[in-house]
């Protein structure tokens, strides 16, 4: 039985992965660079993100800095205007809160995270939230999830990570923590062969927590 859950955020608790990509795609298009989803996911899974492809295309750092600001503005526009709810998340968290302690470990910046959760009811189920400013090295490095373990005072064996991306899975694996990959249309083509569990919705996490599934 697991006692603690460390949730990824984007694509797991809110449906924002696609919109973050679209914001970056739009910012690069402003300077004549095309960013396909496949390239974006390959870069992201290596911890490179949006701008590796821009640098490879010869975009200078001053332009990248300017377009990074544009990307952030576009993303916040999408967060305010697009439907990013994932059906059943709040209900699943309410049920899980009867059995485990939970936290969020996300690469989202604090400003974006706070904007997303101004009117949502997810944070109340969490002991704490770690955003990008709360650790030095981002996923796929293990530091984010190791920081979550330390904050809980939890053992790896009694903890479960819930992710939707290969980058997050690799972070959990490097930290030595079992990881459940939840289905996400945007990231579904990634390599999840190292996942301990594959699930379609967060409702299934309860069965893992209670030891009723073998993966």
C-alpha positions in Angstrom: 0.0 0.0 0.0 1.2 3.5 -0.9 1.0 6.3 1.7 2.0 9.3 -0.5 1.4 10.4 -4.0 3.4 13.0 -5.9 1.4 14.3 -8.8 2.7 15.9 -11.9 0.4 18.8 -12.8 0.1 19.7 -16.5 -1.6 16.9 -18.4 -2.4 15.0 -15.2 -4.6 17.4 -13.1 -5.3 20.0 -15.8 -5.3 19.7 -19.6 -2.6 22.3 -20.3 0.2 20.3 -22.2 -1.2 21.1 -25.6 -1.6 24.8 -24.9 1.9 25.2 -23.6 3.1 23.6 -26.8 0.8 25.9 -28.9 2.2 29.0 -27.1 5.7 28.0 -27.9 4.8 27.1 -31.5 3.2 30.5 -31.9 6.2 32.4 -30.4 8.6 30.6 -32.7 6.3 31.2 -35.7 6.6 34.9 -35.0 10.3 34.7 -36.0 9.9 32.3 -38.8 10.6 29.0 -37.1 8.3 26.0 -37.3 8.0 23.7 -34.3 6.2 20.4 -34.9 4.7 18.4 -32.1 7.0 15.5 -32.6 10.1 17.7 -32.4 8.7 19.5 -29.3 8.1 16.2 -27.5 11.5 14.9 -28.4 13.2 18.0 -27.1 11.0 18.2 -24.0 11.7 14.5 -23.1 15.4 15.4 -23.0 14.8 18.3 -20.8 15.5 20.8 -23.6 12.1 22.4 -24.1 10.9 24.9 -26.7 14.1 26.7 -27.5 16.5 24.0 -28.5 14.9 23.9 -31.9 15.1 27.7 -32.2 18.9 27.6 -31.4 19.4 24.8 -34.0 17.7 27.0 -36.5 20.1 29.8 -35.8 17.9 32.1 -33.7 20.1 34.3 -31.4 19.7 34.5 -27.7 18.4 38.0 -27.6 15.5 37.0 -29.9 14.9 33.8 -27.9 14.6 35.9 -24.7 12.1 38.2 -26.3 10.1 35.3 -27.7 10.2 33.5 -24.4 8.3 36.4 -22.9 5.9 36.3 -25.8 5.4 32.5 -25.3 4.6 33.1 -21.6 2.1 35.8 -22.5 0.4 33.5 -25.1 0.3 30.7 -22.6 -1.4 32.8 -20.0 -3.9 33.9 -22.6 -4.7 30.3 -23.3 -5.0 29.5 -19.6 -7.6 32.3 -19.2 -9.6 31.4 -22.3 -9.4 27.7 -23.1 -11.1 24.7 -21.4 -8.4 23.0 -19.4 -10.5 20.9 -17.0 -10.0 17.1 -16.8 -13.3 15.4 -16.0 -13.3 13.6 -12.7 -10.1 14.9 -11.2 -11.6 16.7 -8.2 -13.7 13.7 -7.4 -10.8 11.3 -7.7 -8.6 13.5 -5.4 -11.4 13.7 -2.8 -11.5 9.9 -2.7 -7.8 9.5 -2.6 -7.5 12.0 0.2 -9.2 9.4 2.5 -6.2 7.0 2.0 -3.0 9.0 1.2 -1.3 12.3 1.6 -0.7 14.1 -1.7 1.4 16.8 -3.2 2.1 18.3 -6.6 5.6 18.4 -8.2 5.5 20.5 -11.4 7.7 22.2 -13.9 5.1 25.0 -14.1 6.2 28.4 -13.0 4.5 29.8 -9.9 2.8 32.6 -11.9 1.2 30.1 -14.3 0.2 27.7 -11.5 -1.5 30.4 -9.5 -3.4 31.6 -12.5 -4.6 28.1 -13.3 -5.8 27.6 -9.7 -7.5 30.9 -9.0 -10.9 29.3 -9.2 -10.2 25.6 -9.0 -10.5 23.1 -6.1 -7.4 21.0 -6.5 -4.9 22.6 -4.1 -7.0 21.9 -1.1 -6.2 18.2 -1.3 -2.5 18.8 -1.4 0.0 19.0 1.5 2.2 21.2 -0.6 3.1 22.2 -4.1 6.6 22.3 -5.6 6.8 24.6 -8.7 9.7 25.3 -11.0 11.2 27.9 -8.7 11.3 25.4 -5.8 14.2 23.3 -7.1 17.3 23.8 -9.2 17.3 21.0 -11.8 14.1 20.2 -13.8 12.7 16.9 -14.9 14.0 14.5 -16.3 16.5 15.0 -13.5 15.4 13.3 -10.3 15.8 16.4 -8.1 12.1 17.5 -8.3 10.7 14.2 -7.0 13.6 13.7 -4.5 12.7 17.1 -3.1 9.1 16.0 -2.8 10.1 12.8 -0.9 12.2 14.9 1.5 9.4 17.4 2.1 7.1 14.5 3.0 9.7 12.6 4.9 8.6 9.6 2.9 10.4 6.4 1.8 10.5 5.7 -2.0 8.8 2.4 -1.5 5.7 4.0 0.1 5.3 6.7 -2.6 3.7 6.8 -6.0 4.4 9.3 -8.8 1.6 10.1 -11.3 2.8 11.4 -14.6 1.8 11.8 -18.3 5.1 12.5 -20.0 8.4 10.6 -20.7 10.3 13.4 -19.1 8.4 13.1 -15.9 8.6 9.3 -16.0 12.3 9.5 -16.4 12.5 11.8 -13.4 10.6 9.4 -11.2 12.6 6.4 -12.4 15.8 8.2 -11.7 14.5 9.0 -8.2 13.7 5.3 -7.6 9.9 5.9 -7.2 7.1 3.8 -8.8 5.4 5.8 -11.5 1.9 5.5 -13.0 1.4 7.0 -16.4 -2.1 8.4 -17.0 -3.4 8.6 -20.5 -3.0 12.0 -22.3 -3.7 12.4 -26.0 -0.9 14.9 -26.5 1.9 12.7 -25.0 0.5 9.2 -25.7 3.1 8.4 -28.4 6.0 8.7 -25.9 8.1 5.8 -24.6 6.5 4.7 -21.3 8.2 1.3 -21.1 9.7 2.0 -17.7 6.3 2.9 -16.1 5.2 0.7 -13.2 1.5 1.2 -14.1 -0.5 2.5 -17.1 -3.9 4.0 -16.3 -6.6 5.8 -18.3 -8.0 8.1 -15.5 -7.1 9.1 -12.0 -9.9 7.0 -10.6 -7.6 4.0 -11.1 -4.9 5.4 -8.8 -6.9 4.2 -5.8 -6.5 0.5 -6.9 -2.7 1.1 -7.0 -2.6 2.8 -3.7 -4.5 0.0 -2.0 -2.4 -2.7 -3.7 -5.2 -4.1 -5.8 -3.4 -4.1 -9.1 -0.1 -5.5 -10.3 0.6 -2.9 -12.9 
